[in-house]
Amino acid sequence: MTTAQEQSVPKQRSLPQPVFTDAEAGAKEFPDSTSRRFNYFTPAKRKQTHYEDVTVEVQPDPRHYLAQGWLYGFADGRGGYPLDWTACKAWGSDRPEPKRFPGSGGRGYDWPAHGWHEFRDPNEEWELSLYRYNSNVVRQVTQNVENARQAKAFEQWNPNWVRFVERNVGAWMHVDHGLGLYLFANANRRAPTNMHNNAISVNSMHRIRAAQDLALYNLTLSEEIDGFDGVAHLDAWNNDPIWQGVRDAAEGLTATDDWCEAIFAANVVFEPLVGELFRSHLVQHSAPRNGDFVTPTIIGAEEYDYAERDLRYTTAMFELLTRDREFADHNKALMAGWLSAWIPRCIAAARKLQPLWSQPDAKPPRFEDALDAAKSRLAGVLSDLELTTPKELSQ
């Protein structure tokens, strides 16, 4: 029988004591042990940025240092991100992929292994910056619409403008949704580096967010304007001859297998000739004259996405290819073929939109003047890329 004193004494337990051998992770000291910056890449400028720290070669490449080869593959035996998913080439693309196995190391391929890795998004977009930017845009658009609702601003609209918005502004959400979800999101997975993936996925989110903005705006107008037909855009998109050229071009873009061609055709050709033509030269010009000061704020947010962000990364991406030290001529010839294929298709789509210019009571500037401005815009982009303006642009 134990005494009360024996019961109050805690029982001593025997535990193994840790023994440090200096072999554990982080124990070894080397020249960069205290460095707070990565040094396995060359920054674009004198000092590397936070964007580069969280983006550059987050997606590894066995041509550089992924010693065990790709960690994942496809049913046909290919792994990772095959470079032949586009006909464009960057220097080093024709090098054979090294045979990798545990312990093979990274011999034979110095950074950056091939020219695709030289791309840096001038917008420096990554996860945090994307969330901040999109949340700010959505907040601003929501406040504008709510202020208009409280001020009864929709009652100032001309009746013909109500019909125009319900059919034609609503129809544009199908373009944004289709390109965002089926072109840019698809190209994001097929591009060969993490820097490309980030820039293209942000482009995808811009288009999907713009489509959502228009869809929510359509619901608001259905509640605020008597007689507003919230499903008229479906009939316009599916059946109106005015929109069938745009629909044909947009659906053709989403069916393009080469991810480089898809982005080039969408951002370099389709957007100046069709997107900016409709948004800037029609909707933005017409809306205020017809009593509508709300729609331009929504359309303008999308216009800024393209003109100041998406076109900027696209130009930087294709400049590297047209100035590539090994394949510049190959890439230029390839893009010339893309221009010859897509410019006539997009100009035909633009011309089918011409009847829209006569629908509002207060007319925008002439269609031909707007189309000439769109062609001039495209010619400027091609000049930046050092591409020859094709004869098809004079149609």
N, C-alpha and C positions, 0 to 999 in steps of 0.2 A: 504493500500500500504506500503510495507516494504522499509526501507531505505537501502542505500549501506552498512552502518555500520552493520546493522542487518544481511545482507546477508553474510558478511565476517566472522561472528562468527560461528565456527563449532557447530553443534547440539550435545548436550550431550545425550549419550545412556545409558540406565540402563541395566546392565548385572548381572546375578547371580554370586556371588562370591563363589569360591570353599571352601568347609569346610572339613578339614581333621579330620578324626575320629580315625586314627590309625588302621582301619580295611582293608585298601587297601593293594593290593599285595606288598610285600616287606617291609612293615612298621614294622612288628614284628621282633625283634632281638632275636637271639638264639645263642648258643655257636659256631655254624659253619657259622654264617652270613657272615663273612669276608673270608671264605675259598674259594680258587680258584680251589679246587680239589673235585671230587666226592668221597664219602666214603661209598657207598652202596654195594661195592664189595671188595673182598680181592685181591690185585694185585699178579701176579705170582712171582714177585721178591720183593725186599725190598721197592722199590719206584715204584709207578704206572707210566705207560707210556702214551703218547698221544694216542697211538693206543687203549689202554684199555679205556681211557676216552670217545672216540668216538664210541666204539664198544660194550663193555660189557653191555649186557642186554638193548641194544637199542630196541630189540624185546622183549616185556614184556612176562610174564608167569604167569597165574593165580595161579600156585602152589606157587608162591613167594609173589607177592604183587598186582597183577592186580585184584583189589577188585570186579570189576563189571563183571568179566569173559571175555572171548574172545570177541573182538569187531567185529569180522567177522566170517563167518562160511560157510559150504558147504551145498549142497542140502540134504544130508543125516542127517543133524542136527549136525554134528561134527564141532567144531570150531578150529581156529588157526592152530597149527602144531602138529597133532596127533603123539604120540611117537611110535605107531604101524606101521608107514610107513617104519620101518626097524625091522628085527628080532633081531638085536643087542640091548643090554640093558645096561644102566648105573645105578649105585645105586640110589634107590628112584624111578625108572621108574614104579614099580608095585604099588606104593602108589595110592590110588584113587584120582582123581582130586577133589579138594574141591569145595563145592557149594558156588558160589560167588554171591553177590548182593550188591547194594549200601549200604555202611556202614558196610559191613562184615569185612573189614580190612584184614590184612595179617596173621592172627593168625594160628598157627599150622605148618607153613612151614618156617624154617630158611633158610637163604642163604647158598648154592646156590639152594635149593629146590630139585635138583637131579643132578647126576653126569655129565650129558651132559654139564652143564654150566661151568664145570671146564676146558674145552678146551680153549687154547690160541694159536693162530697161531704164530709159532716161526718167521715167516717172517714179522709179524706185518703189514699185508697188509690192507689198507682201501682205500677209494676213491682217495684221493690225491696222495698217494704213488703209486697206480696203474697207474694213468695218467702219473705221472713223469717217471715211469719205462718203460711203453710201448712207450711213445713218444721218449725216449732215444734210445730204440731198433730200432724203425722204422727209426729214423734219421740216425743211424749208418748203417743200412742195405741199405737205400736209397743212402747214400754217397758211399758205397762200389760198388753198382751196377752202379752208375753214373760214378765213376772213371774208372771202367772196360770198360764202354761204350766209354769214351773219349780216353782210351789207346788202344782201339781195342783188348782187351784181349780175346774176344770170338772167334777171328780168330785163336787162338792157340789150340782150342779144337780138339781132334781126332774125325773123323767122327763117329766112333762107340759110342763115348761118347755123341755126340749130340743126337743120337737115344735113348741112355739110359736115358738121362735127360728128353727128351720130353715125354717118356712113363712112366718111373718109379718114378722119382722125382716128376713129375707132378701128378702121381697117389696118392702120399702120402697126397696131399692136401685134398683128399676126407676123409681120416682118421681123419685129424685134424678138418675139418669142421663138420663131423658127431659127433665126440665125444664132441667137444666144444659146439655145439648147442643143441644136443639131449641127451647127457649124463650129462655133468657137469652143464649146465644151468638148466636142470630139477632137478638134485639132490640139487642144491642150494635152490630151493623153498621148497623142502621136508625136509631139515635138520632142527633140532629143536631149534637151537640158532643162534643169530646174528653172533657169532664168527665163526660157521661153514659156515653160508651163505656167509660171506665175503671171507673166504679162498677158498671155492669151486667156487664162481663166478669169482674170480681172475684166478683160474685154467681154467675156461671156456673162459675167455678173452685171456689167453695165447694161447689156441688152435685155437681160431677164428682168432687171429692176425697172427699166424703162417700160417694158411690156406690162409689168405689174402696176406701175404708176398710171398708165392709160386705162387699164382694166378697172382700177379703183375709181378713177375719175369718171369713167363711164357709168359706174353705179351711182356716184354722187349726182351726176346730171339726170339720171333716171328718176331720182327722188326730188330734185329741185325744180325741174322744168316740166310743166304739164305737156303731155304728148310726146315727150322725148322717147324714142324707140331704142331701147338699150341693146337690142339684138340686130339692128339694121346693119351693123358692120359685118355680120356673118354673110348676109346676102351680097353685100358689096364685094367682099373678098372671094366668095365662091362663084358669083354669077355676073357681076358688073364687068362689061368688056373693058372699061377704063382701067381696072385693076389686074386684068389677066396677064399683061406683060410683066408687071412687077411680081406677080405670083410665080410666073414661069421662071423669071430670073432668080428669085429667092429660093425656090425649090431646087433649081439647078445648082445653086451654090451649096445647099445642104447635101447634095448627092455627090459632090466632088471628093474623090478619094485622096488625092494628094493634098496634105495639110497645108503646105506652102501655097499652092495654087488657090486653095479655098480662102485663106486669109488675104492674099494679094488681090484676088478678084473682088472680095467683099469690101476691104478697107481702101484699096487704091482705086478701084474702078466703080463698083456699085454705089458706094457711099457718096462720092462727089456728084455722079451723074444722076442718081435717083434719090438717095437719102437726103442730102443737103438741098437738092432741087425742091423736094416736097416740103421739108421742114422749114428751111430758111426762106426760100424764094416764094413759097405759097402761103403756108400757115402763118408764119411769123409776120409776113407783110399784110395779110388780109385780116387777121383777127382783130387788131385794135380798131380798124376802120369799120368793123361790123359790131362794135360794142363789146368785144371780148378781150379783156385784159388778163384773163386767168390762163387760158390755154397756152399762150406763149411762155409762161413760166415753166410749164411742164415739158413742152417741146424744147425749150431752151436748155433745160438741164441735160437732156439727151444730146443736144447739139454740142454742148460743152464737152460731154464725155468723148465724143468722136473727135472734134476739131482740136482739142487741147490735150487729150490723153491717148486715145486709141490710135490716132494717126501718127502721133509722135513715136510710140514704141514701134509701130509698123515700119516707119521710115528708117529708124535705127536698125531694125532687124534686117531689112532688105538692102540697106546701104552696105552692110558687111558682105553680102553675097555678090552685089554688083561690083564691088571693089576687091573681091577675094584675090589673094596673091596667086592662086592656082587655078581657080575655076570661074573667074570673072566673065570671060567670054561665053562659057557654057551657060551660066546663069542668065546673062543678058539675052542670049538667043532664046532661052526657055521662056523668059518673061515677055519677050516680044510676041511669042506665039500665044501666050495667055491674053495679052492685050488684044490681039487680032480676033480672038475667040469671044472675049467678054464685052469689049466696047460696043460692037454692033448690037449685041443682045440687050445691053443696058440702055443704049440710046433708043432702041425700039420700045423698051418699057417706059422710058421717060416720055416719049412722044404720045404714047397711049394715055398718059395722064393729062394731056393738054386740055381736054374739055373741062377739067376741074377749075381752070383759071377763069372760066366764064360763069361759074355757079354762084359765087357770093354776090350780094348786092353791091358792095364796094369792092371793086376789082383790084387785084395786085398788079404790079408791073407786067408787061407783055411776057408771054411764055417764051418766045424766041430769045428775048433778052436774058431771061433766067437761064435758059439752056446754054446760051453762049457763055454766061458767067460760070456755069458748072463745068463746061468744057475747058475754060481757061484755068479753073481750079485744078482739074485733073492734069493739064499740061504742066502746071507748076510743080505738082507732086512728082511727075515723071522726070522733070528736070532735076529735082533734088536727088533722085535715084540714079541719075546719069543714064536714063533710058531715052531712046529716040521716040518722039511723039508719032504714033502710027497714022497712016492716011485715013484709017477708019474713024478717027476723031472728027474729021471734017464732014461727016455725013449729016 
